[in-house]
Amino acid sequence: MKTAAIAAAAGGLLVSSMAGAAEIDVLSTQATQEAYLELVAQFEKASGHKVSTTFTGTLNVQKRLSDGERYDLIIMAGPAIDEQIQLGKAVAGSRVDIAKSGAGLAVRKGAAKPDIGSVDALKKTLLAAKSIGYSTGPSGLYMLSVFEKLGIGDQIKGKLKQTSSGVFVGTLLASGEAEVGFQQISELVHFPGIDYVGPLPGELQRMTVFSAGVHSRAAQADAARAFVKFLTAPAAAPVIRKHGLEPA
């Protein structure tokens, strides 16, 4: 039945593509990138549509939209999509949640993996670390609140190294600029030159939901919605999980 459902969905996409293949322009943050690219290849094959994607950091996405750039689809953290709807940059009611990710820690490849299995262990690791990398995206903002919650914000302030928007924390780790680093798990597990250590301990973990929204000036709104439907279909779940995410 599952195979039949996938075939039927693909068949429907092929029928729609016969009316005219579209090129869908997408602006996306990077947390879902690896799973997204695998699903894009499947969607293009099934639908006949083409997907052109610009990946960048949250701040850069916000700037591009503020500057008036036009896309068909926007993918970023759910609250940020809501903000774009309020600003009139995304269509009201078009938000669809795609995947969710927790934050995790990584180190340079081959380095000793610190203990972060409990709140106390994480606190000790942070106090002992010579430098700590974090992002400008949702995980970075959240980690600042975690440091404060642990009561060590002032103690580690001088060791913090924040990436520029669109730059992965893994870059700091691989180059040795940071000893440990935090980001969305999906952005750490495949990054070259680093070793993923593990997620934040349960009581400190917070899942970030990543969502899609149709741009208010989309030229291919229907094709964009078909793409979102494909990304959120049950058949997409194994691909999403393979890349360190969970289906939303």
C-alpha positions in Angstrom: 0.0 0.0 0.0 2.9 2.4 0.8 4.5 1.7 -2.6 1.2 2.3 -4.3 0.7 5.6 -2.5 4.1 6.8 -3.5 3.5 5.8 -7.1 0.1 7.5 -7.1 1.7 10.7 -5.7 4.4 10.7 -8.3 1.9 10.0 -11.0 -0.1 13.0 -9.9 3.0 15.2 -10.0 3.8 13.9 -13.5 0.3 14.7 -14.7 0.6 18.3 -13.3 4.0 18.7 -14.9 2.5 17.9 -18.3 0.6 21.2 -18.2 4.0 22.9 -18.1 7.1 22.4 -16.1 7.9 25.2 -13.7 11.2 26.5 -12.2 10.6 27.0 -8.5 12.9 29.6 -6.8 13.5 28.9 -3.2 15.3 30.9 -0.5 16.3 28.6 2.5 18.3 28.6 5.6 20.7 25.7 6.0 19.5 23.4 8.7 17.4 21.2 6.4 19.9 21.4 3.5 21.1 17.8 3.2 17.7 16.2 3.5 16.2 18.9 1.3 18.7 18.3 -1.6 18.0 14.6 -1.6 14.2 15.2 -1.7 14.6 17.9 -4.4 16.2 15.3 -6.7 13.3 13.0 -6.2 10.7 15.8 -6.7 12.3 16.9 -9.9 12.3 13.4 -11.3 8.7 12.8 -10.3 7.2 16.2 -11.3 9.3 17.5 -14.2 9.6 20.8 -12.3 13.0 22.3 -11.5 14.0 23.7 -8.2 16.6 26.5 -7.9 17.7 27.1 -4.3 19.7 29.8 -2.5 21.0 28.6 0.9 22.2 31.1 3.4 21.9 32.1 7.1 18.8 33.4 8.8 20.0 37.0 8.9 20.9 36.9 5.2 17.5 35.4 4.4 15.8 38.3 6.3 17.9 40.9 4.5 17.2 39.5 1.1 13.5 39.5 1.7 13.7 43.0 3.2 15.6 44.2 0.1 12.7 43.1 -2.0 14.1 40.0 -3.7 11.4 37.7 -5.1 11.2 34.0 -4.6 8.5 31.3 -4.9 9.1 29.7 -1.5 10.9 30.6 1.7 12.2 27.9 4.2 13.4 28.9 7.6 12.4 28.5 11.3 8.7 28.5 11.8 8.5 31.7 13.9 10.6 33.5 11.3 8.1 32.4 8.6 5.3 33.8 10.8 7.3 37.1 11.0 7.5 37.2 7.2 3.8 36.7 6.9 3.3 39.6 9.3 5.6 41.7 7.2 3.7 40.8 4.0 6.6 38.9 2.5 4.9 35.5 2.7 1.3 34.5 2.0 -1.0 34.3 5.1 -2.0 30.7 5.9 0.8 29.3 3.7 3.1 28.2 6.5 3.7 24.4 6.5 6.0 22.8 9.0 8.6 20.5 7.3 11.1 19.2 9.9 12.5 19.8 13.3 15.9 19.6 14.8 17.6 19.8 18.2 20.9 21.5 19.0 24.0 19.5 19.5 27.8 19.8 20.1 30.7 18.9 17.9 34.5 19.0 18.1 37.3 19.0 15.5 37.8 15.6 13.9 39.9 13.3 16.0 39.7 15.5 19.1 38.6 14.0 22.5 34.8 14.0 22.8 33.8 15.8 26.0 31.0 14.6 28.3 27.7 16.4 27.8 25.5 13.6 29.0 24.0 15.7 31.8 23.5 19.3 32.7 26.4 19.2 35.2 28.7 17.5 32.7 27.8 20.1 30.0 28.5 22.9 32.4 31.9 21.5 33.3 32.8 21.0 29.6 31.9 24.6 28.8 34.0 25.9 31.7 36.9 23.8 30.7 36.7 24.7 26.9 39.2 27.2 25.6 36.8 28.5 23.0 33.1 27.9 22.1 31.5 28.3 18.7 27.9 29.2 18.1 25.8 30.4 15.2 23.8 33.5 14.3 20.7 31.3 13.7 18.0 29.9 16.0 20.4 27.5 17.7 22.9 30.3 18.5 20.3 32.5 20.1 19.0 29.6 22.1 22.5 28.6 23.3 23.0 32.1 24.7 20.0 31.5 26.9 21.3 28.0 27.9 24.6 29.6 29.0 22.7 32.0 31.2 20.4 29.2 32.5 23.6 27.3 33.6 24.8 30.4 35.4 28.0 30.7 33.4 27.2 33.4 30.9 29.6 35.9 32.3 32.3 33.3 32.9 32.5 32.0 29.3 31.6 35.3 27.5 35.3 35.9 26.6 35.5 32.4 25.0 32.5 32.7 22.7 33.0 32.8 18.9 30.0 33.5 16.8 29.9 32.7 13.1 28.8 35.2 10.4 25.3 34.5 8.9 25.5 31.6 6.5 28.8 30.2 7.9 28.6 26.8 9.6 29.9 26.4 13.1 31.8 23.4 11.7 34.0 25.8 9.9 35.3 27.2 13.2 35.8 23.7 14.6 37.6 22.3 11.5 40.0 25.2 11.4 40.7 25.0 15.1 39.2 28.5 15.8 36.8 26.9 18.3 37.4 23.9 20.6 33.7 23.0 20.9 30.7 24.3 18.9 27.0 24.2 19.0 24.5 24.2 16.1 21.5 22.3 14.8 22.3 18.6 14.8 21.5 18.4 11.1 24.2 21.0 10.4 26.9 19.1 12.3 26.4 15.4 11.5 27.7 15.7 7.8 30.1 18.5 8.1 33.7 17.5 7.0 36.5 17.8 9.4 34.5 17.6 12.6 33.1 14.9 14.9 29.5 15.1 16.2 29.5 14.5 19.9 25.8 14.4 20.8 22.6 16.4 21.5 22.1 18.8 24.5 21.0 16.8 27.6 17.3 16.3 27.6 16.3 19.0 30.1 18.1 21.6 28.1 17.1 20.5 24.6 14.7 22.5 22.5 13.5 21.5 19.1 13.4 24.1 16.4 10.7 23.6 13.7 11.6 24.6 10.2 8.8 25.6 7.9 8.0 26.7 4.4 6.0 29.7 3.3 4.9 30.8 -0.2 6.4 34.2 -1.1 3.8 37.0 -1.5 5.1 37.7 -5.1 5.6 34.1 -6.1 5.5 33.4 -9.8 5.0 29.7 -9.4 2.9 29.5 -6.3 1.0 26.3 -7.3 4.3 24.5 -8.1 5.7 25.7 -4.8 2.8 24.2 -2.9 3.1 20.9 -4.8 6.8 20.9 -3.7 5.9 21.5 -0.1 3.4 18.7 -0.3 6.1 16.4 -1.5 8.5 17.4 1.3 5.9 16.7 3.9 4.6 13.4 2.5 5.1 10.2 4.6 7.6 8.9 2.0 9.9 11.8 2.8 10.2 10.9 6.5 13.1 8.4 6.2 15.2 10.9 4.2 14.5 13.6 6.8 15.5 11.3 9.7 18.6 10.1 7.8 20.0 13.6 7.9 19.7 14.3 11.7 16.1 15.8 11.5 12.7 14.7 12.6 9.5 15.1 10.5 7.4 18.0 11.7 
